[in-house]
Amino acid sequence: MTLPGRWPQQRRLVAHLREILRREFGCQDAWVIISSGRCRLEVRVGARRVTLLDDGEDAFWARFYEPVQRERLRLGERTLETEAWRRPTADLIAILTPYWVDRMGPRPRPGRVPRRDA
């Protein structure tokens, strides 16, 4: 089980990944399945359902976040805290591309639907 706050805004990240995979990779839908300490990122392209990424929960989420140090002032004392922030869209596309290429072949141009194998 992931600790609350460890990977902030997971639902928002999943929605963002879905939007990226639809827009940049041409898939029809995408979702994350969390089960028994593992996470899978699955996509639907045409009639195919493909698992792009399958990993342990912490390893799965860690690739989509980056540690950021923030300085905080508490009771007059400055402290540095490390927080997990979602990576920018360009980084998420770069992270997803090798998984897509490995399972689906070359990435389609944005806005184009991939050809179905006949």
Contacts in CASP RR format, 6 or more apart in sequence:
PFRMAT RR
TARGET T0000
AUTHOR 0000-0000-0000
METHOD contacts of the structure
MODEL  1
MTLPGRWPQQRRLVAHLREILRREFGCQDAWVIISSGRCRLEVRVGARRV
TLLDDGEDAFWARFYEPVQRERLRLGERTLETEAWRRPTADLIAILTPYW
VDRMGPRPRPGRVPRRDA
1 37 0 8 1.000
2 10 0 8 1.000
2 57 0 8 1.000
2 58 0 8 1.000
2 61 0 8 1.000
5 84 0 8 1.000
6 61 0 8 1.000
6 84 0 8 1.000
7 13 0 8 1.000
7 61 0 8 1.000
7 65 0 8 1.000
7 84 0 8 1.000
8 83 0 8 1.000
8 84 0 8 1.000
8 85 0 8 1.000
8 86 0 8 1.000
9 86 0 8 1.000
10 61 0 8 1.000
12 86 0 8 1.000
13 64 0 8 1.000
13 86 0 8 1.000
14 31 0 8 1.000
14 32 0 8 1.000
16 86 0 8 1.000
16 89 0 8 1.000
16 92 0 8 1.000
17 30 0 8 1.000
17 32 0 8 1.000
17 41 0 8 1.000
17 64 0 8 1.000
17 92 0 8 1.000
17 96 0 8 1.000
18 29 0 8 1.000
18 30 0 8 1.000
18 31 0 8 1.000
20 89 0 8 1.000
20 92 0 8 1.000
20 93 0 8 1.000
20 96 0 8 1.000
21 27 0 8 1.000
21 30 0 8 1.000
21 43 0 8 1.000
21 96 0 8 1.000
22 28 0 8 1.000
22 29 0 8 1.000
22 30 0 8 1.000
23 110 0 8 1.000
23 111 0 8 1.000
24 93 0 8 1.000
24 96 0 8 1.000
24 107 0 8 1.000
24 110 0 8 1.000
25 43 0 8 1.000
25 96 0 8 1.000
25 100 0 8 1.000
25 104 0 8 1.000
25 107 0 8 1.000
25 108 0 8 1.000
25 114 0 8 1.000
26 45 0 8 1.000
26 108 0 8 1.000
26 111 0 8 1.000
26 112 0 8 1.000
26 113 0 8 1.000
26 114 0 8 1.000
27 43 0 8 1.000
27 44 0 8 1.000
27 45 0 8 1.000
28 43 0 8 1.000
28 44 0 8 1.000
28 45 0 8 1.000
28 46 0 8 1.000
29 43 0 8 1.000
29 44 0 8 1.000
30 41 0 8 1.000
30 42 0 8 1.000
30 43 0 8 1.000
30 44 0 8 1.000
31 41 0 8 1.000
31 42 0 8 1.000
32 39 0 8 1.000
32 40 0 8 1.000
32 41 0 8 1.000
32 42 0 8 1.000
33 39 0 8 1.000
33 40 0 8 1.000
33 42 0 8 1.000
34 57 0 8 1.000
37 56 0 8 1.000
37 57 0 8 1.000
38 54 0 8 1.000
38 55 0 8 1.000
38 56 0 8 1.000
38 57 0 8 1.000
38 60 0 8 1.000
39 53 0 8 1.000
39 54 0 8 1.000
39 55 0 8 1.000
39 56 0 8 1.000
39 57 0 8 1.000
39 60 0 8 1.000
39 61 0 8 1.000
40 51 0 8 1.000
40 53 0 8 1.000
40 54 0 8 1.000
41 51 0 8 1.000
41 52 0 8 1.000
41 53 0 8 1.000
41 54 0 8 1.000
41 60 0 8 1.000
41 99 0 8 1.000
42 49 0 8 1.000
42 50 0 8 1.000
42 51 0 8 1.000
42 52 0 8 1.000
43 49 0 8 1.000
43 50 0 8 1.000
43 52 0 8 1.000
44 50 0 8 1.000
45 104 0 8 1.000
45 114 0 8 1.000
46 116 0 8 1.000
47 116 0 8 1.000
50 103 0 8 1.000
50 104 0 8 1.000
51 103 0 8 1.000
52 96 0 8 1.000
52 99 0 8 1.000
52 100 0 8 1.000
52 103 0 8 1.000
53 60 0 8 1.000
53 99 0 8 1.000
63 95 0 8 1.000
64 86 0 8 1.000
64 87 0 8 1.000
64 92 0 8 1.000
64 95 0 8 1.000
65 84 0 8 1.000
65 85 0 8 1.000
65 86 0 8 1.000
65 87 0 8 1.000
66 84 0 8 1.000
66 85 0 8 1.000
66 87 0 8 1.000
66 91 0 8 1.000
67 82 0 8 1.000
67 83 0 8 1.000
67 84 0 8 1.000
67 85 0 8 1.000
68 82 0 8 1.000
68 83 0 8 1.000
68 84 0 8 1.000
68 85 0 8 1.000
69 80 0 8 1.000
69 81 0 8 1.000
69 82 0 8 1.000
69 83 0 8 1.000
70 80 0 8 1.000
70 81 0 8 1.000
70 82 0 8 1.000
70 83 0 8 1.000
71 78 0 8 1.000
71 79 0 8 1.000
71 80 0 8 1.000
71 81 0 8 1.000
72 78 0 8 1.000
72 79 0 8 1.000
72 80 0 8 1.000
72 81 0 8 1.000
73 79 0 8 1.000
87 95 0 8 1.000
97 107 0 8 1.000
100 107 0 8 1.000
101 107 0 8 1.000
104 114 0 8 1.000
108 114 0 8 1.000
END
